Amino acid sequence: MNEYVREFTPADEYDAKRLPFAKRLEDLLPGECIWPINSGGPYLFCAAKAEGKYCPHHKARLIQKRSVHPRE
């Protein structure tokens, strides 16, 4: 089992908590999460501290999503 498979706050709840700290794409700084957290303009992005493109929460969601739908 990899380090990112664990329990997390449900997606909608986590993104709702991040909304007050969200940023527009052009306002993101290096090291901030680029996961979109709303649908509809203006699009806002998580902006939590990230290693690479995503914060640990969104990276885990991405990895879990890929394991559910493996590439063929």
Order of alpha helices (4+ residues) and beta strands (2+ residues): alpha-alpha
